[in-house]
Amino acid sequence: MLQIGDEVYFSAVFLLVLFATRSAIGASAVTASIYVFIVMFRFPQVPADQASQVLRPTGLASAGVPVVAHRAGGHDAPENTIAAIREASRNGATGVELDLGFTADGVAVLMHDETVDRTTNGTGAVGTLRLAELRTLDATGKHRLREKFKGERVPTLQEAVEECINHQLTIFFDVKDQPDQMRQADPGVVTALTHRPWSLSRYGDGTPRSLSAWTNYWLGVLDVLLDWAHHHLLWNLCGVSAILMQKDFVSLDYVQYWAERGVEVVGWTINTAVDKQYYQDVLKISYITDSLREDCEPHY
């Protein structure tokens, strides 16, 4: 069925095709085909009450909005570890965001990067290491608090989930290198889209990704199309319950836009007390942070 505002975009498609082909029948057929495709192949949204159990859990602290520890709180403890999950719970998080990778023998483990180089004392791609090899690495290898958490290992998915259940933490999974849709495996899974405008043409700090002006121009065009797709097509097709948006692009109007479509906005990554206060008191929406204890460097 049509969602709020969709009639504008289907009308725009009709007019563009009509202008290009000069055929009202052809324009109608193309527009109708796109609509039928969306209706036939879209995943319906998870019921609102079910989604709210994940996105708006009960028993929140006095701040009143859910706070999710990014990579389980990578500033307060070594990221994506059992120690980080425990620290996040101790510091008042309502949930944790965890990154999943897969070992050479097909075991799901917590790891953000394709390699273990940045976060451990080892080297190599996660997908080329067996679990037994991964277990020999120190997951605190390069963390600022490595002495405090020395010896922490890379956990498996099962270990992490059990720890989160013990602490009653909601889990936001970021699944790496898996093209299949989560909703195909389980239609009841609450899913979200993660988006940062201009991510194809620019890094998070605004630096162009390419030295070529022409390359950046075309990447910019793709960025516009990708942004449009996130806001008017992909969310509907995938039946998501939330959109995780980079903090600099979130406003009251933006929250309202998605609320009208039954979609929650979650901001990332909120790393200063001033920004956290804004999310708690003004926007009143969930946010993801690297630290629940202090201000830390921005994360893009």
ABEGO torsion letter per residue (X at the ends): XBBBGAAAAAAAAAAAAAAAAGBAAAAAAAAAAAAAAAAAABBBBBBAAAAAAAABBBGBBAAGBBBBBBGGGAAABBBGBAAAAAAAAAAGBABBBBBBBBBAAGBBBBBABABAAAABABBEBAAABBAAAAAABBAAAABAAAAAABGBBBBBAAAAAAAAAAAGBBBBBBBBGBABBAAAABAABBBBBBBBBGAAABBAAGBBABABAAAAAAAAAAAAAAAAAAAAAAAAAAGBABBBBBAAABBAAAAAAAAAAGBBBBBOBBABAAAAAAAAAAAGBBBBBABAABBBBBBX
